[in-house]
Amino acid sequence: MTAMRRWTTFLAVSALIAGCGRNGAADVPMADTASAPRPHAGKQLIIGQDLSAVRGYMASDCCVQPDGLTAYLDFYDLLTPGDFGGLGIDADGEQLDFELSWGAGPNSAYLTATDFGVRDIAIGLSITENEHPGGLQRIADGEHDEEIRQLARFASMVEGRVYLRIGYEFDGAWNHGYWNPELYIAAYRRIVDVLRETGVDNVEYVLQASAAGVDEIIDGRHEDISVWYPGDEYVDWLGLSWFMHPDEQSIVPQADFTPLTPGQLSDEVVQLARGKGKPVMIAEASPQAMDLNENFTAHHSPLWDGEPASDQRPITDEEIWHYWFAPLFAYMEENRDVIDALAYINVDWDSQPMWGPPYASGFWGDTRLETNPEIARRFNEAVTDWKSRE
């Protein structure tokens, strides 16, 4: 999952399965027509998902230079004093003197975009109703247009591209409000329309599915992701999350229902993208329930495999690579005609209150590449090879 405030509701779900005052509107010039997004250039590596993760990756000099970095925003709080939704600027566009934390590492989209010499930024924009009941309807009705204009203000400060993952993991049962595809689409379109009206021309719009078997287990059925599709003119990329081996299945018996594997669910996203002529971003990727630093794996959650962090088993670098990393890069190669971006989550999950003991949100581990020289070496080789063969 991801570093955003929708975590607070996801905690209760994942225990089973594994943010108002206003300081004024952003003064953004309006344009009569929107400029087309700039074409993306080649294969893209993106690193996240919080400032500590990015700082560790960049300072270690362990790995290839990323093309983009990841940050997360709480849409409804983009103009809320003392919070500003993780944007890192206030309602007047001034840089804040603090980094916001939701218990999963420090966040500032502004610092992410300006502190590391990396031009592009991928934004996970939460519009869930977990803490904002009725929020999607208010967005669709134009009641949050000032927040959208504030987002445009931020985009105008970014030197490169902004990959905007609006309502990411739209099919995830943990994201309240997204259950209504029509309302989700209306809110999604409103955000795109208002951003385009401001004239910002460096934003590319990503429709990201969770591609998660645990979602199918919660729902007790398979969902058609195409019902959330807002239209070709509103989507620049299709996205998916990748946390498990593509053939992995729950070892917890399911009554009269067998969820699709992560690979099959990813195939659905890739096939939809191929049919629509859109590139694919693996927008969240991390070897779930693995510790690259201490070299062990363990159970993730009760609904999937067992008590979180239980049944810890030693695992070699070779086994880590061949179980999780090799299948990821093989999948990217098999679908290189459409998969154009990989966003890796480089995080010590276990050290963060949101994800660490007592594992209310399941066990995630430590996926920092800089802690494991052999995995980092192989990662560098795989990314370099993937990017070099255009």
C-alpha positions in Angstrom: 0.0 0.0 0.0 1.1 3.6 0.2 2.1 6.5 2.4 -1.2 8.4 2.6 -3.9 9.2 5.1 -6.2 6.5 3.7 -3.9 4.2 5.7 -5.8 5.0 8.9 -8.8 3.1 7.6 -6.8 0.6 5.8 -5.2 -0.5 9.1 -8.4 -2.2 10.2 -8.8 -3.8 6.8 -5.3 -5.0 6.5 -5.3 -6.5 10.0 -7.9 -8.9 8.5 -6.2 -9.2 5.1 -2.6 -9.3 5.6 -7.0 15.6 6.0 -10.7 22.9 7.9 -9.9 26.2 7.6 -9.1 28.0 4.3 -6.4 30.6 3.7 -7.6 31.6 0.3 -7.5 30.3 -3.3 -4.4 29.6 -5.2 -3.8 32.4 -7.7 -3.2 30.3 -10.8 -3.8 31.9 -14.3 -6.6 30.3 -16.3 -6.4 29.3 -19.9 -9.1 28.8 -22.5 -7.8 25.4 -23.6 -5.6 22.7 -22.1 -2.2 21.9 -23.5 -1.6 18.2 -24.4 0.7 16.4 -21.9 4.3 16.1 -23.1 5.2 12.7 -24.4 7.1 10.6 -21.9 10.6 9.7 -22.8 11.7 6.1 -22.7 11.5 3.7 -19.7 11.2 5.5 -16.3 12.5 4.5 -12.9 10.7 6.1 -10.0 11.7 5.8 -6.3 9.7 6.5 -3.1 7.7 6.6 -1.1 8.6 9.1 1.6 11.4 11.6 2.1 13.4 9.2 4.4 13.2 6.5 1.8 14.4 8.8 -1.0 17.1 10.3 1.1 18.5 6.9 2.0 18.4 5.7 -1.6 20.1 8.9 -3.0 22.7 9.3 -0.2 23.9 5.7 -0.4 24.8 6.0 -4.1 23.8 2.3 -4.2 21.7 2.4 -7.3 20.9 3.9 -10.6 19.7 7.5 -10.7 15.9 7.7 -10.8 13.9 9.6 -13.4 11.2 10.5 -10.9 10.4 10.4 -7.2 7.1 9.5 -5.4 5.1 11.6 -2.9 1.6 11.3 -1.5 -1.1 14.0 -1.0 -4.4 14.2 0.9 -6.5 16.1 -1.6 -9.0 17.5 0.9 -6.4 19.1 3.1 -4.3 20.8 0.4 -5.5 24.2 1.8 -5.8 23.2 5.5 -3.4 25.2 7.8 -1.0 23.1 9.8 -1.3 20.3 7.3 -1.6 21.4 3.7 -2.1 17.7 2.7 1.6 16.9 2.5 2.1 19.4 -0.3 4.9 21.3 1.4 3.6 24.7 0.5 1.0 26.8 2.1 -2.1 28.4 0.5 0.1 31.4 -0.6 2.6 29.1 -2.3 5.3 29.6 0.3 7.5 26.7 1.4 6.6 25.2 4.8 9.2 24.8 7.5 8.1 21.3 8.5 7.6 17.9 6.9 4.3 16.2 7.5 4.1 12.6 8.7 1.1 10.3 8.9 3.2 7.7 10.8 5.0 6.4 7.7 7.9 8.7 7.1 8.2 12.4 6.4 6.3 13.9 3.5 6.6 17.1 1.5 5.8 17.0 -2.2 7.6 20.3 -2.7 10.9 19.0 -1.2 10.5 15.7 -3.1 10.3 17.7 -6.3 13.1 20.2 -5.6 15.7 18.7 -3.2 17.2 15.8 -5.2 17.9 17.0 -8.7 15.3 14.7 -10.1 12.9 16.4 -12.5 9.8 14.3 -12.4 7.5 13.4 -9.6 4.7 10.8 -9.2 1.9 11.9 -6.9 -0.5 9.5 -5.2 -3.5 11.7 -4.8 -5.9 10.4 -2.2 -9.6 11.4 -2.7 -11.0 8.6 -0.6 -14.0 9.2 1.7 -12.4 7.3 4.6 -12.2 10.5 6.6 -14.2 12.7 4.2 -17.7 11.2 3.8 -19.4 12.6 0.7 -16.1 14.0 -0.6 -16.4 12.6 -4.1 -19.7 14.2 -4.7 -18.4 17.5 -3.5 -15.4 17.3 -5.9 -17.7 16.5 -8.8 -20.0 19.4 -7.8 -17.0 21.8 -7.9 -16.9 22.5 -4.1 -13.2 21.6 -4.1 -12.1 23.5 -7.1 -9.8 25.7 -5.0 -7.9 22.6 -3.9 -7.5 21.6 -7.5 -6.1 25.1 -8.3 -3.7 24.7 -5.5 -2.6 21.5 -7.0 -2.1 23.3 -10.2 0.0 25.9 -8.4 2.3 23.1 -7.2 2.5 21.5 -10.6 3.7 24.8 -12.1 6.6 24.7 -9.6 7.8 21.3 -10.8 10.6 21.4 -13.4 9.6 18.1 -15.0 6.5 16.0 -15.3 3.9 15.3 -12.6 2.5 11.8 -12.9 -0.8 12.3 -11.1 -2.3 9.1 -9.8 -5.9 10.3 -9.0 -7.7 8.1 -6.5 -5.0 5.5 -6.8 -6.0 1.8 -6.3 -9.5 2.7 -7.3 -10.6 -0.9 -7.0 -9.3 -1.4 -3.5 -12.0 -2.2 -1.0 -10.0 -0.2 1.6 -10.7 3.0 -0.3 -14.1 4.2 0.7 -16.2 6.0 -1.9 -14.4 4.4 -4.9 -16.9 1.6 -4.7 -19.2 3.8 -6.8 -17.6 3.9 -10.2 -19.8 6.7 -11.6 -19.1 9.0 -8.7 -15.4 8.1 -8.8 -15.3 8.9 -12.5 -17.1 12.2 -12.0 -14.6 13.3 -9.3 -11.6 12.2 -11.4 -12.9 14.1 -14.5 -13.5 17.2 -12.4 -9.9 17.2 -11.2 -8.5 16.8 -14.7 -10.9 19.4 -16.2 -10.0 22.1 -13.7 -6.3 21.4 -13.9 -6.4 21.7 -17.6 -8.4 25.0 -17.3 -5.5 26.5 -15.3 -3.2 25.9 -18.3 -0.7 23.6 -16.5 0.9 21.4 -19.3 3.2 19.1 -17.4 0.7 16.8 -15.7 0.0 13.3 -16.9 -3.0 11.4 -15.5 -2.6 7.9 -14.2 -5.5 5.5 -13.5 -4.1 3.0 -11.1 -5.7 -0.3 -10.1 -4.6 -2.3 -7.0 -4.4 -5.6 -8.9 -4.7 -7.2 -5.5 -5.9 -10.7 -4.6 -6.7 -9.5 -1.1 -9.3 -7.1 -2.6 -11.0 -10.0 -4.3 -11.0 -11.9 -1.0 -12.6 -8.9 0.8 -15.2 -8.4 -2.0 -15.8 -12.1 -2.5 -15.9 -11.7 -6.2 -14.0 -10.5 -9.2 -14.5 -6.9 -10.4 -14.4 -5.5 -14.0 -11.8 -2.7 -13.7 -13.0 -1.2 -17.0 -16.1 0.2 -15.3 -13.9 2.8 -13.6 -12.3 4.0 -16.8 -13.1 7.7 -17.2 -12.4 7.9 -20.9 -9.4 8.0 -23.2 -9.2 11.8 -23.1 -8.8 11.6 -19.3 -6.2 8.9 -19.0 -2.5 9.1 -20.1 -1.4 6.0 -18.2 -2.8 2.9 -16.7 -1.2 1.9 -13.4 -1.1 -1.2 -11.1 0.4 -2.2 -7.8 2.9 -5.1 -7.6 3.7 -6.6 -4.2 3.6 -10.4 -4.5 4.9 -13.1 -6.8 2.7 -13.1 -9.8 1.5 -16.7 -9.2 1.1 -16.3 -5.4 -2.2 -17.5 -3.9 -3.7 -17.2 -0.4 -3.0 -20.3 1.8 -6.1 -19.4 3.8 -9.1 -21.4 2.4 -11.8 -19.3 0.8 -15.4 -20.4 0.7 -16.6 -21.1 -2.8 -14.3 -18.5 -4.3 -10.7 -18.6 -5.7 -9.3 -15.1 -6.3 -7.2 -14.4 -9.4 -3.5 -14.4 -8.9 -1.6 -11.1 -8.9 -0.3 -11.9 -12.3 -3.7 -12.5 -13.7 -5.0 -9.2 -12.2 -2.0 -7.4 -13.6 -2.7 -8.9 -17.0 -6.1 -7.3 -16.9 -4.6 -3.9 -16.5 -2.0 -4.5 -19.2 -4.6 -5.8 -21.6 -6.9 -2.8 -21.0 -3.9 -0.4 -21.5 -2.9 -2.2 -24.7 -6.5 -2.0 -26.0 -6.6 1.7 -25.2 -3.2 2.5 -26.6 -1.9 3.7 -23.2 1.4 3.1 -21.5 1.5 1.2 -18.1 3.1 2.3 -14.9 3.9 -0.2 -12.2 3.0 2.6 -9.7 3.8 0.8 -6.5 6.3 -2.1 -6.3 7.8 -3.6 -3.2 8.6 -7.2 -2.1 5.9 -7.7 0.4 6.8 -9.4 3.8 10.5 -9.6 3.0 13.4 -8.1 4.9 16.3 -7.3 2.5 18.5 -6.2 5.4 18.1 -9.2 7.7 17.3 -11.7 4.9 14.1 -13.2 6.1 10.5 -13.5 5.0 7.4 -14.0 7.2 3.6 -14.2 7.1 1.9 -11.0 6.0 -1.7 -11.1 7.3 -4.4 -13.4 8.6 -6.5 -13.4 5.5 -3.6 -14.2 3.2 -1.2 -16.5 5.0 -1.2 -16.2 8.8 -0.4 -14.0 11.8 1.7 -11.0 10.7 5.5 -11.4 11.1 5.0 -15.0 12.2 6.8 -18.1 10.7 9.9 -16.1 10.0 12.2 -18.0 7.6 15.8 -17.2 6.5 16.1 -16.4 2.8 19.2 -15.9 0.8 19.9 -13.1 -1.6 19.6 -15.6 -4.5 16.1 -16.7 -3.2 15.0 -13.1 -2.7 16.0 -12.2 -6.2 14.4 -15.2 -7.9 11.2 -15.1 -5.9 10.3 -11.5 -6.3 12.6 -9.3 -8.4 13.2 -11.7 -11.3 9.5 -12.3 -12.0 8.9 -8.5 -11.8 11.5 -7.8 -14.5 10.4 -10.8 -16.5 6.9 -9.4 -16.6 8.2 -6.0 -17.6 10.1 -7.6 -20.4 7.2 -9.7 -21.6 5.1 -6.5 -21.7 7.7 -4.0 -22.7 5.5 -2.7 -25.5 3.3 -1.1 -22.9 5.1 -1.1 -19.5 7.1 2.2 -19.5 7.5 3.0 -15.8 8.5 1.2 -12.6 8.0 2.9 -9.2 9.9 1.1 -6.5 9.1 1.5 -2.8 12.4 1.7 -1.0 11.3 1.7 2.6 12.1 0.3 6.0 8.4 -0.5 6.7 9.1 -2.1 10.0 10.5 1.1 11.5 7.4 3.1 10.8 4.5 3.3 13.3 2.0 2.8 10.5 3.5 -0.5 9.4 5.6 -1.8 12.3 4.7 -3.7 15.5 2.1 -4.7 16.5 1.4 -5.0 12.7 -2.1 -3.7 12.7 -1.6 -3.3 8.9 0.2 -6.5 8.3 3.9 -7.3 8.1 5.8 -5.6 5.3 9.5 -5.8 6.2 12.4 -3.8 4.9 12.7 -3.2 1.2 15.6 -0.7 1.1 18.0 -1.6 -1.7 20.9 0.2 0.0 20.9 -2.4 2.8 21.6 -5.3 0.5 24.5 -4.8 -1.9 23.8 -8.0 -3.9 20.2 -7.2 -4.5 21.1 -3.6 -5.3 23.7 -4.8 -7.8 21.2 -7.0 -9.6 18.6 -4.3 -9.5 20.9 -1.9 -11.2 21.8 -4.4 -13.9 18.1 -5.2 -14.5 17.0 -1.6 -14.6 19.9 -0.6 -16.9 19.1 -3.5 -19.3 15.4 -2.7 -19.3 16.0 1.0 -20.0 18.7 0.5 -22.6 16.7 -1.5 -25.1 14.2 1.0 -26.4 
